[in-house]
């Protein structure tokens, strides 16, 4: 829906002069944490943000452990296979799971209104959609398309041999992962960030346990190598998903399945899921494609191996310390903005997004100091001693020490936009700031002269600055105040 169309259909009246109209409550709406729309905003941001940040950190460590085990037991071909397969799978699952962004918009808005019935019905319809997409779209298409997808990324024969069964297992048994993503988004949007953290930690620990057994073998259980990593991931997420379904039916969480009414698909709700969610999916795909093209520029450098190593450690690993925090605060910003807009308190939604950005800046500032003053020590943690890698990595980390300040503000304001239902603007902004601007800079420099690593690092910084500025401007325009959720 366009902004004009949304405005013409709006039923939300912005509060004037900072006044906070009372939030409507259903008879049972008290199950939601009302401090999100009534209490101190700093406490609300922290309450919603820190569990997600911790879950992101633990989940990232699990991926590192998988690579370490496969590298020791299978070799570098296994590491490359997992990397290539995940590169493909993530692009697909980001798009498929985009409907959960749409679900989060609806859940936050209805939770802010205190409407239990609408929250539960939305969650149930998102569950049906997740299962349907997994069983009837991802599983069959992914299984038969896996060889073609591996050809598209030019996987070497030894890597392809390991990657094909891994990728097929992930596609066939993706239901548990989609249910887990759906549930986490629903709980956080309804104001409960601790339960997704607990479930995330449980999933990570179960994945590590399964992988230890299945990758290396134990007793009568043979070693499945790279396939074991996929099997362990699917078994862990599937086990947690089964528990989650039982819990949603039984009740006790801040969201649950409805206990009455029709259990058939509700196409009105499902259309709303995709209306708000598909732009987020397109955004994820665009950014992943942009990242792949950026890797192509890095690979074209004279010292491509050293630059790729510096990028893999500096950006993909160390800079994740900033993005893990920022993504956690982005989720908090989205929940606070969505719930307060649903409660008829748009001015409080603005204040909540600003509070999240300030907290993100404080964390990013500490990490930026480390990136700037001790870059070689940080690279040394990953065992890097090569002079070229240290030189290029130091350049990158010092650029990222500035970049981190902008990306954390960009993501918190993006959360504010998405949480209120404006999911199209972040899509357009990301295409401009994360694809057109950095890739355009690299392309122009390459055509006019000699492209070197510092040009690429600066292009990344300019992209992050652009994304920050555009997100802040778009949010401050306030057009999200008039978006209607049906």
N, C-alpha and C positions, 0 to 999 in steps of 0.2 A: 504494500500500500504506500502511495506517495505521502509526503508530509501534508500536502494540501488536503488530500482525501482523508487522512487521519484526523486533521484538524476539524474537518466538517462533520465528522462522526463522533467527536470526543464527548465523553460524559464526565471528564475529570476537570474540575475548575481549580486553577492555581490559587494557592493561598496568597492573600495580599497583606502587605505590611508585616510579614513574618508571622501572621496569625496561623495557628495550628487548629484546624477544625477537628472535632472528635472523630476517631476512627470507628467505623461500624464494626460490630462484633456479632457473630452468630451465637447461638445458645452454647455451643461447645468451643467457640473460638479461643477460649482461654488456654488451650493446649499450646499455643504459640508463645514464643518468648517476646513479650511486648516491650522489652527494653530496647529492641531494635527501632521501634517507632516512638518510644517515650523516654528512654533513659539517656545517659551520657553517650555521645557518639564515639568518643575515643575508645571507651570500654567495649562498645558494640563492634567496632571495627576489629579490635584485638581478639575478641571472643570468637568472631567468625574467621579471622585470618590465620591465627597461629596453628590450629589443627591442620588446615590445608597445607600450610608451609611445611610442617613436619612430615605429613604424608608424602608430599612431593620429594622431600629429601630422602626419605626411606625408600620410596619407589625408585629413585635414581640410583641409589646404592645397589638395589637388587639387580638392575641392568648391568652395572659394573661387575658384580659377582658372577653373573651368567657368562660374560665375556671372558673373565679370568678362568673359569672352569673349562669352557669350551676351548680356549686357547691352549691350556695345558694338556687336555685330553684328546683333542681332535687336531689342533694346529691352526695356523693362520687362515686356512681355507674355511674352517668352521666359523671363525670370527667374521670373515668377509661374508659368508653365507647369511649369518644372522643379521649383519648390518644391511645387506642388500634386501633381504626379505622384509625386515622391519621398515625399511625405506618405502617399499611398495605398500605394505599392509597399513602403515600409519596414514598414508594419503587416502586410502580407501575408507578406513574406519573413521577418520576425521570427518569425512563427508557424510557417511552413514549416520554417525552419532550426532550430527549437527541438530537433529530434531530435539536433542536434550537441551540445547540452548533455548529453543522455543518453549519447551516444557518449563524451564527455569523462569522464563518471563511470566508465564501464566501462574505458576505456583507462588512466586514472590508477590505478584499483584493480588491474588486471592487470599494469601496468608495475611497480607497487610489489611485486607478487608475483614479478616477473621472468618472467612467462609470455608469451613471444613469440607463441606460436601464438594465444592468445586475443586479444591486442592486434591482430594482423594480421587475424584473422577479423572482429573488431568493426569495424575500419576499412573492410574490404571491404564488409561489409553496410551500413554507413553510406553508402558510395559508391553502392551499388545503390539505396538508398532515396532519396538525393538526386537521382539521375538520373531515377528513376521519378516522383517528385513534380514535378520540373521539366517533364518531357515530357508527362506524362499528367494533371497537375493544374493547375499554374501556367500553362502555355502555352495550352491550349484555354480554360479558364475565364477566365483573365485577359484574353485577347484579346477575347472576346465580352462580358465584364462591364465592360470599361474605360469605355464610355460611361455606364453606370449609376453606376459609382463616381464619375465626374466630376460627375454630376448631384447625388450625395449631398453633395459638398463645395461645391455651388453655384458651380462654375467659370464665370466670365464667358465669353461667346462667343469673344472674342479669345484668351483664355487657353486655353479648351477646344480651339480649333483647333490650337494648338501642343502642348498636353498629350496629346491622344489618340494621335497617332503615337508620341510619346516613350514613353508608358506601354505601348503594345502591343509595341513593340520590346523593352522591358525584360522583359515577361512572356514573350514568345516565346523569348528567348535568355538565360534566367536560369540555364541549366545550369552555365556556367562560374563564375558567381558562387557558386552553391551548393557546387560542388566546392572552390572556393577557401576558403570558410568552413569546410567540413568538414575539409579538410586542415590549416588553421591550428589548429583546435581539437584535432585528433588529435596533431599534433606538439608543441604546448605541453603537453598533458596527459601526454605521454610524456617530457617534460623538455627538449625542444628548442624554444626560443623564437626562436633566431636565424634558422633557415630560414624560418619564416613572415614574419619581418621582411624578409628579403631578397626573398621572393616578393611581399610587399606593396609594397615600394619599386618592384620591377620592374613590378607591375601599375599603380601610380600613374604612373610615368614613361611607360609604354606608353599609358595612358589620355590623358595630356596630349598626347602625340605624335599619337595618332589624332584627338583632338578638335581640335587646331590645324588639321589637314588637313581634317577632315570638317565642322567648324562653319563655317570661313571659306572653304574650298576652296583648292586648290593645283594650278596647271597644268591638266591635263585633268580633274581631279576637281572636280566642281561643289560649291558651298556647300550643305550640307544644313541649316544653321541649327540649330534646337533638336533636330531628329531626329539630327543629327550627334553631339550629346552622348551620346545613348543608344547610337548605333552604336559610338562610340569606347569607351564603357564596356564594352559586351558583347564587342567584339573583343579588348580588352585582357584581360579576365578569362577569356575563352574560350581565348586563346593560352596564358596561364599554366596554365590547367586541363589543356590537352592535354599540356604539358610535365610537369605533376604526375602525370598518369595514367601516362605513359611511365616516369617515375622510380619511381613506386610499384610498377610491374610489374618493372622492372629491379632495384630494390633499391638500398641505399646510404644511405637515411634511417633514422631511428630507428623509423619505422613503414613497412610495405610491404604489398602484397597477398600473400595466401598463395599458395604455388607448388604446392600439392597439395590433395587433398580436393575436395568438391563446390563448384562455383561458382554454384549455384542460391541463391535467397533462403533465408535461415535465419530462419524466423518466430519462433523462440525469441529470437534476438538482436534482431530488429527490434521485437518487443514490448517488450523491455527498453529500447531506444532511446526509444520513445514513453512508456514508464512513467516514466522519469526526465526526459524532455525536454519533454513536453506542458505540465507546470506552468510551465516557463520560458517557453514560447511564450505561454501565457495571461497570464503576468506582463508580458511585453513589450507585448501588446495593451492590457492594462488601463492601463499607464502612458502609452502613446501616446494612448489615449482621454482619460485624465485631463489630459494636456497640451493636447489640443484644447479641452476644456471650460474649462481655465484661460485659454486664449487668448480664449475667449468672454467671461469676466469682464473681462479687460483691455480688450477691445473695447467694453465697456459704459461705460467711464469717460468723464468729461467731456472729458479730454485724451487720448483713446484713441490718436491717432496718435503723440503724443510717448511715451506709455507703451509702445506696441508697439515703437517704435524703441529705447527704452531696454532693453526686455526682449530684443529680438532681438540687440542688441550685448552687453549685460551678461550675460545668462544663456546665450543660444545660442552666443555666440562666446567672450567672455572667461572665463566659468565653465567652458568646455570645457577650459581649461588644467588645472583641477582634476580634471575627470571623465576626461580622457585618461589622466592619471596613475593615477587610482583604478581605472579599468577594467583597466589593465595589471597593477596589483597584485592586483586581484580574480582575474585569470587565474592569477597566480603562487600566490596563496593557495589556489585550487581545486586546482591540480596538486600542491602540497605536501601539502595535507590529504588528498587522495585517494590519493596514492601511499603516504604514511605509514600511512594506515589499511589499505591493501592489504598493507603490509609488517608489519602487526600492531603498529604503534607509534602508537596514538592520542594519547598524551601529547605526542609530538613534533609531531603534526598540530596540536594546540592551540598549542604554542609557535610553530609556523610562521605560523599565522594572526595571532597577536599581534605577531610580528616584522614582518609585512607591514603591519599597522595602524600600527605605530610609524613605519615608513618613509613611509607615506602621510601621516601627521600632520606629519612634518618638511617635506615638500614643500608641503602645504596651508598650513602656517603661513607660509612665505615668501610665497606668493601672497596669503594673507589680509592680510598687512601692506601689499602693494601695493594691493589692493582698497580698504583702509581709508584709506590716507594719500595716494594719488595717483589717485583715481577719475577726476577730470576729465581728467588727462593721458592715461589709458588710453582714455577715450571719444574724446579728440581724435585718437588714432591712426586712428580710423574716420571722421575728418572731421566730427565732430559739433560744431556751434557753436550750435545752437538752445538758448536758455536753459532751456526746459521739459525738453528731452531731457537736458541736463546735470544739471538738478536731480533729475529722477526717476532717471536713471542712477546718480547719486552715491548716492542713497538705496539703490537696489538693490544696488550693489556693496558698500556698507558692511554691509548685511544678509548678503550672500553671503560676506563675509569671515569671518563666524561660521559660516555654513552649510557652508562647504567643509570645516571640521574634522570636522563630523558625518557628511557624506556619504562622505568617504574611509574612515572607520571602518566605516560601514554597508556599503559595497561590499566591503571586504576580508573582513568577517565573513560577508557573503552568499556570497562566493567559497568560504569554508570550508564553509558549509552545502551549497552545490551540489556542490562537489568530492567530498564524502563521500556524496552521494546524496540529501540532504534538499533536494529541489527544490520541495516543496510549501510549506514554511514561508516562503521568500522571496516566493512568490506571494501568500499571505495577508497577509504583512507589507506588501508593496508596495500592495496594494489598500487596506489601512487607512491607511498612512502617506502614500502619494503620490496617493491619489484621495479617500478619505472625509474624512480630516482637513483637508487644505488647501481642498478644494472646499466642505466643510461650513462651515469658518470664513468663507469668502467669501459663501456663501449666507446664513448667519445675519446677518452684518454688513449685507449688502445689504437684508435684510428688516427689520432693526431700525433702520437708519439709512442713512447715505450711505457707500457703498463708495468708497474712494480707493486709489491705487496702493500706499501704505504698508501698508494692510491686506493686500493681495495678497502683497507681499514678505514680510511677517511670516508669512503662512499657508504660504508656501514653506519658510521657516526651521523652523516648527513641524513641518511634514511631514518634513523631513530629520532633525530631532532624534528624532522618533518612530520613524523607520525605523532610525536608529542604535541606539537603546535596545532595540528589539524584536529586532533581529538579534543583538546582543550577548547578550541574555538567552537567546534560543533556542539559540545556539551553546553557551553555557556550561552549558546544561542537559545537554548531552552525549548526547542521544538518538540522534544520528547514529552513535554508536559501534556501534549494534546493527543498522544497515541492511545487508542482505545483497544482494550482486550475484550474479545467477545467470549 
